[in-house]
Amino acid sequence: MSLRQDAVVFSKPAHCALQEIKLAELKPKQVLIRTHISGVSTGTDRWVISGRFEWGSFSFPLIPGYQRVGTVEAIGSDVSTLSVGQSVFATNSVDFLNATAGWGAHTSIGISEEHEVFDATGINPERASFGVVAQVGFNASSRVLGGRQTRVLVIGDGIIGASAALSSRALGREVMVIGRHDSRLSKLANLGIATANARTLDISTLKDFAPSAVIDTVQNKEAFDMYRQTLPATWAQEALGARSQGTGQIIYSGHTPDGESNWGDMAELQKQELTVHFVSGWTRERMQSTLDLMRGDAMPIEALADRHEATNAGVQTLFGLVEQGKYPGLAAYINWGN
């Protein structure tokens, strides 16, 4: 049986299909990886395939995705940290000859730079395929100031929120997730994470939880107005509406498209003397720490994700829902059958 050499290719927004790809010759510091699983980011992938990702410009036709797990098939002459046959996690793919890499991970085979590849030995492949989004959640949770007693409120029941909740718990903190989808929240509850639906939430529930920090993956004014008064204030907390005295924190961890840049009232942030962190992207050190957590039982993301086969009908249905913002699940991955 011949090995597949195709990828999810968007010829333009809302038009995708599995298409044969062509790759350049392998360069000295590059690695050729046969993909087993690619993890879908229902947020970032959505903005990229619709041409709405504002931190860069990708031309069509493009191959989306920035996280995949597979086996090393070949290495360049100067590669020193990886070997053929090794199980690896990779971020960006490069050097497609007939499409742009809109980071290019949703492909059956692809070339990555050595520094974009990590050892995935001993990690469940479905779990490891979410390495980048899990690292985003880990990054957010690692910014929380305070000891293990710190209570963390996570806003958003997508994969970033779930990853932030799981990594916060792994760091010994008590966590609650607020979302809008009962089906997603029930999956988190099955993993022992406290949850509440924002549509039916009584604000007293949040005030009783009394978080010291909020990880906000939604980033809009409605969310800010909901959680602000649950955070402590450094002074005059009664006048400010805060429940307790102390240093409250907000960690913004999401991407807001279409030019939206105001997620909260800075005057209110100043009144309560809230500490605010803005996080994005990944570093090799944080990625390695995230994969180390995945080797244990701290981040069982595969239990939250839905499997989709790498067929033409399968990817068209999946990305059609993603692009419309109507994907019902918490997370999704593509099985390439390699």
N, C-alpha and C positions, 0 to 999 in steps of 0.2 A: 504494500500500500504506500503510495507516495505521500510525503509529508506536505501539509498545507502551507501556503505562503500567501495569506490574505489578511485583511485588516478591515476595521470599521472605517469607511471613508465617507465623509460628508462632502458632496460636490458643491453644496450651498446650504444655508440654514434650512432645516426641516427636510433635507433630502439625503438619506444615508443608505448605504448598502455594503455588503461584504464585497471587496474587490481585491484582485490580485495586486500584490505590491512588488516593487523592484528595489533592491538595496544596493548601496555603493560597496566598493571593496572595503574590507575591514582595515582600519588604521592601527598603528602600533599600540595605542593606549585604549583600544576599544574591545568590546565583548559582544559576541553574538549569542542571543538567548532565545531558546524555544519556549514560548509562553504556555503555561498551564492554566493560570487563572489571572484575569485582570479585574481589579476592583473599580467600581463605578463611583464617582463622586457626583451625587445627584444635584449638588450645588454648582461647583466649579465646572464640571463637564457641561452643565446646562448653559452657563454663560459663554463658554467657549464655542459650543456648536451653534449657538444662536447669534454669534458675533457680538456679544455684549460684555465680554471680559475686558475690563478697562485698564488692566495692568500690563497690557501687551497687545499686539495686533497680529492675528494669524490670518493668512490668506487661504482661501479655498482653492482646490480641494484640500481637506485636512483630516488628519487622524487624531482623535481626541484621546484623553486619558493620561494619567501620570503615576500609575502604580500597577505593577504586575509581578507575578511570581513564575519562575520557570527554571530551566536547566541550561547551564552553559554549554553551547555547542562548539564554540571556537573562541580563541583569545588572540589578541594582537601580540606582536613580537616583544613589546615592552611591558606587557601586563604582568605584575608580580604578586598580586594579592588574591587571584582567583584561578580556578583550574577547570578544565573540561569535565563535565559530568556533575559539577557542584550545583546544589539547590540554592537559588539566589532570589533576592527581591531587587527590583530595579525601578527607578523613577522614569526620567525622560528617555525616549528613544530618538535616534537621530539618523540622518542620511538616507531618508527615503528618496528615491529618484522621481517618483510620480505623484507625490503628495507632500504637503507641509506637515511637520510634526507639531500638532497642537497639544502637546507634549508626547503624543504618539504611543501610548501604552496599550491601547486596544488593538493589538496586532498579534497574529499567531507566531510571528518571529520578528525580532528586531535587534538593532544595534544600539548599545548604550556605552557611554564613556565609563571607564573603570571606576571613577570616583562617584558615579551614580548607581553603583551596584553594591549590594550588601549580602553577606552570608545569611541564608535562611534555613540552614540545617537545623532540624529539630522543631520547626514551627509548622503548625497546621497550615497548608497552602492557602485555604480560603481565608484564614485569619490574617496571614502575612500579606495577602493581596491588598489589604487596606492600610498598609504601612504609612503612607503619607498622611491620610486623614486622621489616623490614630495619633500620629506625631503632632498634628495640629492641636488635638485635644490634650495630649500630654504637655505640649508647650504652654497651653492656657493654664492647666492645673498646676504646673510647676512655678507659675508666677505668683500664686497665692501666698501672701505673707502670713506667718503665724504657724503654730505647731499643729500637732495631730488633732487637737481639740477644735480646730477651726471648722465651722459649718459652711458648706459651699452650696449655693443655689445655681443650678444650670438652667438657662433659658434656651429652649429649642430641643425637639426630639428627633433631630436628624442624626447622621453619623458623627458629625463633629461634637454635638452635644452628648451623644452616647459615649464617645471616646473620652471626652472631658470628664464625664461622670465616673467612668470605670477607672481612669488613671488617678482621679482625685481620691477615690476609695482605696486604690492601691497605695497611695501615699498616707493612708490612715485617717482620712477625713470623712465626716458624715456628709452625705450628699442627698439632695432632692432635685429632680428634674421636672420642669414645667414645660408641657407641650400642648398640642391641639389634636393629637391623633391617638385615640384609645388603643388601636391595634399596635402602634409603636410603643406606647407607654406600657402596655401589658408585657411586651417582650423584655423591656428593661426591668419591670417588676419581677419577672421570672428569674432575673439574675440578682435579685435582692436589692435593687435600687428603689428608693422611695420616689413616687411620682404623683403628679396632679395635673388635671386637664385645665388649661387656662380658661376654657369656655364656661366652666362651672365652678371655678375656684373662688373660695371666700378668702379675701385678703388676710383675714385673721389667721388662716392656716400658715401663711408665709411669715407673719409676724411671730407666731408661736414657734416656728422653726428657727427664727432669729439668726439668719445667716450673717457671717462677717464678710463674705465675699460672694460676688455674682459673676459667673462666666456667661456672657451674653453672646450667643451665636446667631441671634435673630437681627439685632441691631436696628431697632426702630423706636420711635417715640412712644408708641403704645406700650411696648415692653418696659422701657425706662420708667414711665409713669407708674407702672405696676409694681416694680420691685424697689424703687428708690427708697421709699419710706421704711422698707424692711431692714435697710442697712443702718448700722450705728452712725452717730454723729460725734465729732470730737468735743462739741460744746453745745449747750442750750438745746439738747435733743428734744425736749418737750415742745419748744416753740417751732422747731423745724419739722416736727411730725415723726421724728425717728423714735424707735422703740427703746434704744439703749445708747450708752456712751462708749465710744471707742473709735478705731480707725476702720472705716468701711472701704471695701475695694470693689472695683468693677474691672473685669478683664474682657475686652472686646475681641472676639475671635470669629470673624466671619467676613464675607465679601458682600458689599452692598453695591449693586449695579445701577446703571442709568443716571449717574451723576448725583445720587443721593449722598449727602455728606454730613447730615446733622441727625444724630441718633439720640441725643439727650440735651438737656438744658445745662449749659456750662455754669450758669449762675447757681443752679441747684447743686451741682457738683462742688462748687466753691463753698457754698453755705455750709454743707456738711463736712467739708474738708475731706472729700473722698479721694482715695488713691486710684488712679486709672491706668491700666496697662493696655497697650495696643499690640496685638501679636499677629504674625503672618509668616508664611513660608516655612522652610525647614533648614536645619543644619545637620551635618553628618553626626555630630555628637548626640543631638536630640533623637535622630532617627535610630541610632544604635541603642540608646536607652529604651526607646519604644519597642524595638524588636526584642530586646532582652525581657521586657515585661510580657511580651507575647509568648515567649518560650515557656512561661509558667501559665497559671490559670487566671492571671489578673485582668486580661483583656480578651475574653472569649467573643470577639466581634462576629465570628461566623454564625453564632446562635441568633444574631439579629438580622442576618442578611438572607436575601432570596437569590437562588441560582437561576441563571439564564444561559441557554445553550447558544453557541456561536454559529447560528444559522441565519440566513438572510432574513427570514420572517421574525426570528427571535430578536435580533438586534434592532430591526426597524420598529417593532412594537415597544421594546424597552426604551430606546432613545426618543421615540415619539412622545411617550409619557414624560420622560425626563425633560425634554425641551419645553413642553407645555406646563411644567411644574406640577404635574398630576401623578407622579409616581407614588403609589400608595404606601410602599414599604419603607422601612427605616434605612435599608442599605441593599445594594445589589452587586453581584459579581457575574462575570462572563466565564463560562467553562469552555476552553478552547479544544478540549479533547486530545491534547498532545501527550 
